[in-house]
Amino acid sequence: MKKEIQVGIVQLAIDADVQHNRARLAQQIEHCAAQGAQLVVLQELHDSLYFCQTEHTEMFDYAHPIPGEATEFYAAVAKRLHIVLLTSLFEKRAPGLYHNTAVVFDSDGSIAGKYRKMHIPDDPAYYEKFYFTPGDLGFQPIETSVGKLGVLVCWDQWYPEAARLMAMNGADLLIYPTAIGWESSDSAEEKERQRSAWQIAQRAHAVSNGLPVIAINRVGVEADPSGATKGIRFWGTSFVAGPQGEILAQASDSEEETMIVSVSLERSEQVRRIWPFFRDRRIDAYGDIVKRYGNN
């Protein structure tokens, strides 16, 4: 495991042309690699528009088997640039069975592992339960040549249990590919509360687990095909936090941006020595955590 890694973050606006999106992503991944990135991370469902704003069966045509055509494309990019690459794909596992799946490629182009999104939202403009079956691979870090990646996806980022289990299973850092934004009818104050809460929650995962956190969000406005809303303005703000929750780098809330961030994996050891949360956990008293709610 490398003690310090250079991480490339690619925050893009996406359009309806999958091949065009892939070409732009490959260009930005190459740009990151040219600047020394050893790990490059992409946003959630980066190949296409965020199709979950509506419920239409034809959207399942965006899905691909893993391995398959989509993984061949990104595997070739990772191998050519000799980087570890984290992608976020719409997986067709079987007819009628689909997942929101992060796939990690090692620097030789092989699939190092995958993670299927565990927590699936169903809210206005985020109708993901129509498309995705909850993940069944658990919270297992993916071992790569740059370290063990605790990969989680978007809605997972609100759940401290998910981050904790990744940390307990030996993750060196937590990574959240994301697609989240504002609905136009919310007030400016409410919008800022939402974005602030999103970042605070993930920085808290960094603190309570003593691990760096990387969150990658898309940016730009995507229309609602149904016309029921004015679409989503994705708020970007991709960021990297250190193991005490400190912001190491943060992208724009409205513009495309590619960043290279140096992330220390060694520092987690030092932080956990001064803040020994794992030592002081009362595992003998946490049995009720598996209940839905209290004693009801």
PyMOL commands that set and color helices and strands:
alter all, ss='L'
color gray80, all
select helices_A, chain A and resi 18-34+51-53+57-62+69-81+128-130+154-158+160-168+188-209+267-274+277-280+283-285+287-290
alter helices_A, ss='H'
color red, helices_A
select strands_A, chain A and resi 4-11+39-42+84-94+97-105+111-116+122-123+126-127+142-144+147-151+173-178+181-183+213-217+219-222+232-235+239-241+247-250+257-264
alter strands_A, ss='S'
color yellow, strands_A
deselect
rebuild
show_as cartoon
